[in-house]
Structure formats: C-alpha cells, structure tokens
Amino acid sequence: MQIHVYDTYVTAKDGHIMHFDVFTAERDDQKAIAYAKTWLASIGESTATVSSKECRFCHSQQAPAEVIDSINQQGYFIYKMEGC
C-alpha cells in the first residue's frame, strides 16, 4: 500500500514542540490535519494548533504491515518522533 506522509510540528500546552508524522492512504491535506487533531485530542493536547502551516505533505512511500492495519482500522497512523 502506498501511503502519504505529513510532517507535523505542534506546540504542546506545556510549551514543548511535538514532532510526528501523520500517515494516510489518501493525499488529502484537510484529512491529515483532522487526523492530527484527533490524535492530539486522544493524548490530552486538544488545544494544540494544527493547520496547513504545522502539518505539511512531505512524501509518499510503501507502508509496513502495522501501518496498513492502523490505516485500515482508523484511517491514519501516527509516527511519533520528538517530544511525543
């Protein structure tokens, strides 16, 4: 499965920067932003600002099985990097 990667940087409520990627099956900027907001709300960071400035398309690539499973179940996968 080909996925689309959205590089995302947001400021958490305590002021630190969170860096994560949103993986989606469709290249749709608005859906990627919505998925980022959904995930942030699930970890208690619903006040973080997420727009096309913070969540940008980066590239497309082939997905491993665990990513495909997550995308099939919820529409997206979050790859956590710095500050998550």
N, CA, C and O atoms as CSV, one atom per row, in Angstrom:
chain,resi,resn,atom,element,x,y,z
A,1,MET,N,N,0.840,-1.186,0.000
A,1,MET,CA,C,0.000,0.000,0.000
A,1,MET,C,C,0.883,1.247,0.000
A,1,MET,O,O,1.842,1.343,0.765
A,2,GLN,N,N,0.550,2.178,-0.852
A,2,GLN,CA,C,1.230,3.466,-0.897
A,2,GLN,C,C,0.569,4.399,0.128
A,2,GLN,O,O,-0.653,4.544,0.145
A,3,ILE,N,N,1.381,5.022,0.973
A,3,ILE,CA,C,0.853,5.975,1.952
A,3,ILE,C,C,1.460,7.347,1.711
A,3,ILE,O,O,2.464,7.494,1.014
A,4,HIS,N,N,0.829,8.336,2.302
A,4,HIS,CA,C,1.278,9.720,2.177
A,4,HIS,C,C,1.640,10.223,3.566
A,4,HIS,O,O,0.897,10.029,4.528
A,5,VAL,N,N,2.783,10.863,3.650
A,5,VAL,CA,C,3.361,11.272,4.928
A,5,VAL,C,C,3.249,12.782,5.073
A,5,VAL,O,O,3.652,13.540,4.192
A,6,TYR,N,N,2.691,13.202,6.208
A,6,TYR,CA,C,2.551,14.621,6.539
A,6,TYR,C,C,3.414,14.913,7.751
A,6,TYR,O,O,3.152,14.416,8.847
A,7,ASP,N,N,4.439,15.718,7.552
A,7,ASP,CA,C,5.359,16.112,8.602
A,7,ASP,C,C,4.670,17.163,9.467
A,7,ASP,O,O,4.200,18.177,8.953
A,8,THR,N,N,4.608,16.927,10.783
A,8,THR,CA,C,3.804,17.766,11.663
A,8,THR,C,C,4.595,18.204,12.894
A,8,THR,O,O,5.231,17.389,13.562
A,9,TYR,N,N,4.546,19.494,13.177
A,9,TYR,CA,C,5.146,20.088,14.369
A,9,TYR,C,C,4.085,20.921,15.061
A,9,TYR,O,O,3.511,21.823,14.450
A,10,VAL,N,N,3.812,20.633,16.339
A,10,VAL,CA,C,2.861,21.436,17.103
A,10,VAL,C,C,3.467,21.775,18.459
A,10,VAL,O,O,4.386,21.107,18.933
A,11,THR,N,N,2.938,22.818,19.068
A,11,THR,CA,C,3.365,23.202,20.401
A,11,THR,C,C,2.382,22.634,21.411
A,11,THR,O,O,1.182,22.902,21.341
A,12,ALA,N,N,2.896,21.843,22.357
A,12,ALA,CA,C,2.073,21.253,23.408
A,12,ALA,C,C,1.677,22.331,24.414
A,12,ALA,O,O,2.244,23.424,24.419
A,13,LYS,N,N,0.704,22.016,25.263
A,13,LYS,CA,C,0.228,23.022,26.218
A,13,LYS,C,C,1.293,23.435,27.222
A,13,LYS,O,O,1.199,24.520,27.795
A,14,ASP,N,N,2.310,22.594,27.455
A,14,ASP,CA,C,3.387,22.999,28.360
A,14,ASP,C,C,4.506,23.745,27.635
A,14,ASP,O,O,5.507,24.119,28.246
A,15,GLY,N,N,4.332,23.963,26.317
A,15,GLY,CA,C,5.272,24.767,25.550
A,15,GLY,C,C,6.306,24.001,24.750
A,15,GLY,O,O,6.996,24.596,23.921
A,16,HIS,N,N,6.438,22.695,24.971
A,16,HIS,CA,C,7.443,21.953,24.199
A,16,HIS,C,C,6.896,21.619,22.804
A,16,HIS,O,O,5.685,21.585,22.586
A,17,ILE,N,N,7.805,21.377,21.886
A,17,ILE,CA,C,7.447,21.064,20.499
A,17,ILE,C,C,7.273,19.553,20.357
A,17,ILE,O,O,8.104,18.764,20.808
A,18,MET,N,N,6.178,19.183,19.722
A,18,MET,CA,C,5.924,17.782,19.399
A,18,MET,C,C,6.088,17.611,17.891
A,18,MET,O,O,5.495,18.350,17.105
A,19,HIS,N,N,6.895,16.633,17.498
A,19,HIS,CA,C,7.135,16.347,16.085
A,19,HIS,C,C,6.652,14.934,15.809
A,19,HIS,O,O,7.110,13.981,16.438
A,20,PHE,N,N,5.730,14.801,14.870
A,20,PHE,CA,C,5.218,13.495,14.481
A,20,PHE,C,C,4.795,13.544,13.024
A,20,PHE,O,O,4.592,14.615,12.452
A,21,ASP,N,N,4.666,12.365,12.436
A,21,ASP,CA,C,4.166,12.261,11.070
A,21,ASP,C,C,2.770,11.652,11.093
A,21,ASP,O,O,2.483,10.755,11.886
A,22,VAL,N,N,1.920,12.147,10.224
A,22,VAL,CA,C,0.606,11.560,10.003
A,22,VAL,C,C,0.698,10.785,8.696
A,22,VAL,O,O,1.019,11.357,7.654
A,23,PHE,N,N,0.414,9.476,8.747
A,23,PHE,CA,C,0.408,8.629,7.555
A,23,PHE,C,C,-1.045,8.415,7.146
A,23,PHE,O,O,-1.878,8.062,7.981
A,24,THR,N,N,-1.355,8.626,5.875
A,24,THR,CA,C,-2.713,8.442,5.373
A,24,THR,C,C,-2.695,7.658,4.063
A,24,THR,O,O,-1.667,7.571,3.392
A,25,ALA,N,N,-3.846,7.088,3.712
A,25,ALA,CA,C,-3.959,6.358,2.445
A,25,ALA,C,C,-4.244,7.307,1.288
A,25,ALA,O,O,-3.930,7.000,0.138
A,26,GLU,N,N,-4.832,8.450,1.588
A,26,GLU,CA,C,-5.162,9.446,0.562
A,26,GLU,C,C,-4.306,10.686,0.758
A,26,GLU,O,O,-3.999,11.069,1.886
A,27,ARG,N,N,-3.930,11.300,-0.332
A,27,ARG,CA,C,-3.224,12.568,-0.209
A,27,ARG,C,C,-4.282,13.668,-0.127
A,27,ARG,O,O,-4.747,14.196,-1.137
A,28,ASP,N,N,-4.642,13.990,1.116
A,28,ASP,CA,C,-5.688,14.963,1.397
A,28,ASP,C,C,-5.248,15.776,2.610
A,28,ASP,O,O,-5.295,15.286,3.739
A,29,ASP,N,N,-4.823,17.008,2.381
A,29,ASP,CA,C,-4.280,17.848,3.441
A,29,ASP,C,C,-5.269,18.046,4.589
A,29,ASP,O,O,-4.880,17.984,5.755
A,30,GLN,N,N,-6.531,18.283,4.273
A,30,GLN,CA,C,-7.523,18.541,5.318
A,30,GLN,C,C,-7.773,17.301,6.180
A,30,GLN,O,O,-7.959,17.418,7.391
A,31,LYS,N,N,-7.778,16.120,5.568
A,31,LYS,CA,C,-7.941,14.894,6.355
A,31,LYS,C,C,-6.736,14.672,7.255
A,31,LYS,O,O,-6.893,14.258,8.403
A,32,ALA,N,N,-5.541,14.940,6.752
A,32,ALA,CA,C,-4.341,14.768,7.566
A,32,ALA,C,C,-4.384,15.690,8.783
A,32,ALA,O,O,-4.020,15.279,9.885
A,33,ILE,N,N,-4.821,16.915,8.591
A,33,ILE,CA,C,-4.950,17.858,9.699
A,33,ILE,C,C,-5.996,17.353,10.699
A,33,ILE,O,O,-5.778,17.409,11.909
A,34,ALA,N,N,-7.120,16.867,10.194
A,34,ALA,CA,C,-8.170,16.336,11.069
A,34,ALA,C,C,-7.658,15.130,11.857
A,34,ALA,O,O,-7.956,14.998,13.044
A,35,TYR,N,N,-6.895,14.254,11.213
A,35,TYR,CA,C,-6.330,13.098,11.907
A,35,TYR,C,C,-5.347,13.542,12.988
A,35,TYR,O,O,-5.336,12.988,14.087
A,36,ALA,N,N,-4.527,14.537,12.677
A,36,ALA,CA,C,-3.589,15.061,13.679
A,36,ALA,C,C,-4.356,15.599,14.884
A,36,ALA,O,O,-3.980,15.336,16.026
A,37,LYS,N,N,-5.413,16.341,14.638
A,37,LYS,CA,C,-6.229,16.891,15.733
A,37,LYS,C,C,-6.882,15.785,16.552
A,37,LYS,O,O,-6.936,15.869,17.779
A,38,THR,N,N,-7.375,14.752,15.882
A,38,THR,CA,C,-7.995,13.618,16.582
A,38,THR,C,C,-6.993,12.945,17.507
A,38,THR,O,O,-7.292,12.666,18.668
A,39,TRP,N,N,-5.795,12.687,16.977
A,39,TRP,CA,C,-4.773,12.043,17.791
A,39,TRP,C,C,-4.354,12.937,18.952
A,39,TRP,O,O,-4.224,12.467,20.082
A,40,LEU,N,N,-4.145,14.212,18.683
A,40,LEU,CA,C,-3.747,15.130,19.754
A,40,LEU,C,C,-4.801,15.167,20.862
A,40,LEU,O,O,-4.456,15.174,22.044
A,41,ALA,N,N,-6.060,15.191,20.496
A,41,ALA,CA,C,-7.139,15.171,21.499
A,41,ALA,C,C,-7.077,13.891,22.326
A,41,ALA,O,O,-7.340,13.914,23.529
A,42,SER,N,N,-6.729,12.772,21.686
A,42,SER,CA,C,-6.678,11.491,22.393
A,42,SER,C,C,-5.555,11.431,23.422
A,42,SER,O,O,-5.592,10.597,24.327
A,43,ILE,N,N,-4.558,12.301,23.296
A,43,ILE,CA,C,-3.451,12.323,24.269
A,43,ILE,C,C,-3.516,13.566,25.161
A,43,ILE,O,O,-2.545,13.891,25.845
A,44,GLY,N,N,-4.658,14.259,25.155
A,44,GLY,CA,C,-4.835,15.406,26.042
A,44,GLY,C,C,-4.258,16.711,25.541
A,44,GLY,O,O,-4.038,17.634,26.325
A,45,GLU,N,N,-4.011,16.802,24.250
A,45,GLU,CA,C,-3.432,18.019,23.664
A,45,GLU,C,C,-4.397,18.657,22.661
A,45,GLU,O,O,-3.970,19.123,21.605
A,46,SER,N,N,-5.673,18.682,22.979
A,46,SER,CA,C,-6.683,19.185,22.040
A,46,SER,C,C,-6.565,20.678,21.762
A,46,SER,O,O,-7.153,21.164,20.796
A,47,THR,N,N,-5.822,21.420,22.584
A,47,THR,CA,C,-5.679,22.857,22.360
A,47,THR,C,C,-4.532,23.208,21.414
A,47,THR,O,O,-4.343,24.376,21.075
A,48,ALA,N,N,-3.769,22.205,20.989
A,48,ALA,CA,C,-2.645,22.460,20.068
A,48,ALA,C,C,-3.181,22.946,18.722
A,48,ALA,O,O,-4.162,22.412,18.204
A,49,THR,N,N,-2.534,23.948,18.172
A,49,THR,CA,C,-2.912,24.483,16.863
A,49,THR,C,C,-2.368,23.567,15.767
A,49,THR,O,O,-1.177,23.255,15.732
A,50,VAL,N,N,-3.262,23.144,14.875
A,50,VAL,CA,C,-2.853,22.326,13.730
A,50,VAL,C,C,-3.522,22.899,12.485
A,50,VAL,O,O,-4.748,22.920,12.376
A,51,SER,N,N,-2.700,23.361,11.555
A,51,SER,CA,C,-3.192,23.883,10.278
A,51,SER,C,C,-2.229,23.427,9.194
A,51,SER,O,O,-1.330,22.626,9.451
A,52,SER,N,N,-2.413,23.927,8.000
A,52,SER,CA,C,-1.505,23.564,6.913
A,52,SER,C,C,-0.094,24.091,7.160
A,52,SER,O,O,0.852,23.657,6.502
A,53,LYS,N,N,0.053,25.007,8.087
A,53,LYS,CA,C,1.380,25.506,8.449
A,53,LYS,C,C,2.130,24.481,9.315
A,53,LYS,O,O,3.343,24.321,9.180
A,54,GLU,N,N,1.406,23.793,10.197
A,54,GLU,CA,C,2.020,22.828,11.114
A,54,GLU,C,C,2.055,21.410,10.563
A,54,GLU,O,O,2.881,20.602,10.988
A,55,CYS,N,N,1.177,21.100,9.631
A,55,CYS,CA,C,1.026,19.739,9.093
A,55,CYS,C,C,1.132,19.809,7.574
A,55,CYS,O,O,0.182,20.197,6.893
A,56,ARG,N,N,2.303,19.428,7.048
A,56,ARG,CA,C,2.561,19.580,5.611
A,56,ARG,C,C,2.894,18.255,4.954
A,56,ARG,O,O,3.584,17.408,5.522
A,57,PHE,N,N,2.382,18.098,3.730
A,57,PHE,CA,C,2.728,16.912,2.957
A,57,PHE,C,C,4.233,16.867,2.772
A,57,PHE,O,O,4.862,17.881,2.467
A,58,CYS,N,N,4.815,15.675,2.960
A,58,CYS,CA,C,6.257,15.506,2.842
A,58,CYS,C,C,6.609,14.602,1.659
A,58,CYS,O,O,7.349,15.008,0.762
A,59,HIS,N,N,6.075,13.373,1.659
A,59,HIS,CA,C,6.384,12.424,0.594
A,59,HIS,C,C,5.416,11.238,0.653
A,59,HIS,O,O,4.591,11.137,1.562
A,60,SER,N,N,5.533,10.347,-0.330
A,60,SER,CA,C,4.762,9.107,-0.363
A,60,SER,C,C,5.741,7.944,-0.320
A,60,SER,O,O,6.875,8.048,-0.787
A,61,GLN,N,N,5.279,6.831,0.251
A,61,GLN,CA,C,6.140,5.653,0.364
A,61,GLN,C,C,5.293,4.409,0.544
A,61,GLN,O,O,4.082,4.496,0.745
A,62,GLN,N,N,5.929,3.259,0.472
A,62,GLN,CA,C,5.257,1.994,0.761
A,62,GLN,C,C,5.147,1.835,2.277
A,62,GLN,O,O,6.028,2.271,3.018
A,63,ALA,N,N,4.059,1.206,2.735
A,63,ALA,CA,C,3.812,1.082,4.168
A,63,ALA,C,C,4.066,-0.335,4.663
A,63,ALA,O,O,3.772,-1.303,3.962
A,64,PRO,N,N,4.619,-0.459,5.886
A,64,PRO,CA,C,4.737,-1.775,6.505
A,64,PRO,C,C,3.371,-2.248,7.026
A,64,PRO,O,O,2.428,-1.461,7.107
A,65,ALA,N,N,3.275,-3.515,7.373
A,65,ALA,CA,C,2.005,-4.141,7.768
A,65,ALA,C,C,1.313,-3.427,8.936
A,65,ALA,O,O,0.101,-3.218,8.885
A,66,GLU,N,N,2.046,-3.050,9.980
A,66,GLU,CA,C,1.401,-2.412,11.147
A,66,GLU,C,C,0.771,-1.073,10.781
A,66,GLU,O,O,-0.265,-0.703,11.333
A,67,VAL,N,N,1.379,-0.357,9.870
A,67,VAL,CA,C,0.827,0.920,9.417
A,67,VAL,C,C,-0.436,0.672,8.594
A,67,VAL,O,O,-1.436,1.371,8.759
A,68,ILE,N,N,-0.387,-0.306,7.722
A,68,ILE,CA,C,-1.555,-0.644,6.906
A,68,ILE,C,C,-2.729,-1.037,7.793
A,68,ILE,O,O,-3.856,-0.604,7.555
A,69,ASP,N,N,-2.476,-1.853,8.815
A,69,ASP,CA,C,-3.535,-2.268,9.742
A,69,ASP,C,C,-4.182,-1.067,10.412
A,69,ASP,O,O,-5.408,-0.990,10.500
A,70,SER,N,N,-3.372,-0.131,10.884
A,70,SER,CA,C,-3.897,1.063,11.549
A,70,SER,C,C,-4.710,1.922,10.578
A,70,SER,O,O,-5.789,2.403,10.925
A,71,ILE,N,N,-4.202,2.110,9.386
A,71,ILE,CA,C,-4.913,2.909,8.386
A,71,ILE,C,C,-6.239,2.250,8.020
A,71,ILE,O,O,-7.248,2.936,7.854
A,72,ASN,N,N,-6.243,0.933,7.894
A,72,ASN,CA,C,-7.489,0.224,7.581
A,72,ASN,C,C,-8.508,0.349,8.703
A,72,ASN,O,O,-9.711,0.387,8.442
A,73,GLN,N,N,-8.044,0.414,9.951
A,73,GLN,CA,C,-8.946,0.487,11.099
A,73,GLN,C,C,-9.433,1.901,11.383
A,73,GLN,O,O,-10.623,2.108,11.623
A,74,GLN,N,N,-8.521,2.887,11.358
A,74,GLN,CA,C,-8.914,4.240,11.762
A,74,GLN,C,C,-8.659,5.325,10.740
A,74,GLN,O,O,-8.983,6.488,10.979
A,75,GLY,N,N,-8.083,4.967,9.601
A,75,GLY,CA,C,-7.865,5.940,8.544
A,75,GLY,C,C,-6.496,6.584,8.541
A,75,GLY,O,O,-6.113,7.230,7.566
A,76,TYR,N,N,-5.748,6.413,9.631
A,76,TYR,CA,C,-4.436,7.052,9.738
A,76,TYR,C,C,-3.532,6.275,10.686
A,76,TYR,O,O,-3.973,5.372,11.398
A,77,PHE,N,N,-2.248,6.652,10.674
A,77,PHE,CA,C,-1.257,6.133,11.614
A,77,PHE,C,C,-0.404,7.316,12.025
A,77,PHE,O,O,-0.034,8.138,11.186
A,78,ILE,N,N,-0.087,7.411,13.309
A,78,ILE,CA,C,0.798,8.469,13.799
A,78,ILE,C,C,2.161,7.860,14.086
A,78,ILE,O,O,2.283,6.911,14.861
A,79,TYR,N,N,3.183,8.418,13.449
A,79,TYR,CA,C,4.553,8.015,13.707
A,79,TYR,C,C,5.159,9.071,14.622
A,79,TYR,O,O,5.457,10.183,14.187
A,80,LYS,N,N,5.340,8.718,15.891
A,80,LYS,CA,C,5.827,9.664,16.894
A,80,LYS,C,C,7.329,9.825,16.800
A,80,LYS,O,O,8.067,8.846,16.689
A,81,MET,N,N,7.779,11.081,16.846
A,81,MET,CA,C,9.209,11.351,16.827
A,81,MET,C,C,9.569,12.146,18.079
A,81,MET,O,O,9.497,11.601,19.181
A,82,GLU,N,N,9.944,13.382,17.951
A,82,GLU,CA,C,10.421,14.167,19.079
A,82,GLU,C,C,9.300,14.741,19.922
A,82,GLU,O,O,8.327,15.278,19.393
A,83,GLY,N,N,9.438,14.627,21.244
A,83,GLY,CA,C,8.512,15.301,22.161
A,83,GLY,C,C,7.136,14.695,22.275
A,83,GLY,O,O,6.236,15.338,22.816
A,84,CYS,N,N,6.933,13.485,21.789
A,84,CYS,CA,C,5.594,12.861,21.824
A,84,CYS,C,C,5.447,11.900,22.985
A,84,CYS,O,O,4.388,11.296,23.156
